[in-house]
Amino acid sequence: MSRTVFLLAIAVCSLLRLGLAAEGTPSPVESATPTALDPIAATIQQLEHDTFSERQAASKILTEAGAAALPHLENTAASGNREAAGRALDIVKRHFQNGDAELKSGAREILTRLAKNDNVATAQRARNVLDPPRTSMLPIGAMPNARGLPFIPPQQVTRTQMTTEINGRREIEVRENGRKTKIQTLPDGRIQFEFTEPLNGRDVTRKIDAKDLSELKRKDAEAGQLYELYDAAPRPPRPSVRTSSTKRG
């Protein structure tokens, strides 16, 4: 079913529903049984098609249908077979992450309901979209050494580190494979820590404010490790060098 045919079917369906509603007859979309007048329901069924290309085409059409397909997608994600449920949930997830405000709001409501689904796997997938699981902030491939700090095999990752220090304010920014760690240490010792990583197609940032390193470690042990690993403490000012001369008589 091409997108053009699908949209035409939607238009015909809407006109027929208006005519039927005027006569007091239930519309096909309100019926529990999909009919030819319900192109979205018909496309939903294609998510279970034996042919991969047909399933892909159905996913594309349902994604482009936007909010009109959300109720059908919710029903399929909640009770469809594994293939169809997975594809339906993926479409809702994309709308939640990348849709406009209205579409995102509708997707959020569906995910919130799915998070309470009796199917444990479905509920967990929905929760993971709404609240991405926490991952380690330590560098990829890091292993603890004798000091308890992570040792990073240099050949495993690509990492860049930039350091600036102005008027006692020291800032460290480390980038690693799409992840970013930013640590600012203020002149009074206060620490502002940020860690950003891509999760489920969007950037997720954790922020920690601490009055000093001890509090940072108490709030998050990994953040404390990264502070020490990236040497984020301000440097003490260098003593000025004075020269003296001796006058001989």
ABEGO torsion letter per residue (X at the ends): XBAAAAAAAAAAAAAAAAAAAAAGBBBAAABABBBAABAAAAAAAAAABABAAAAAAAAAAAAAAEAAAAAAAAAAAAABBAAAAAAAAAAAAAAAAABBAAAAAAAAAAAAAAAABABAAAAAAAAAAABBBBBBABBBGBBBBAAGBBBBBAAABBBBBBBBBBGGBBBBBBBBGGBBBBBBBBAAGBBBBBBBBBBGGBBBBBBBBBABAAAAAAABAAAAAAAAAAGABBBBBBBBBBBBBBBBX
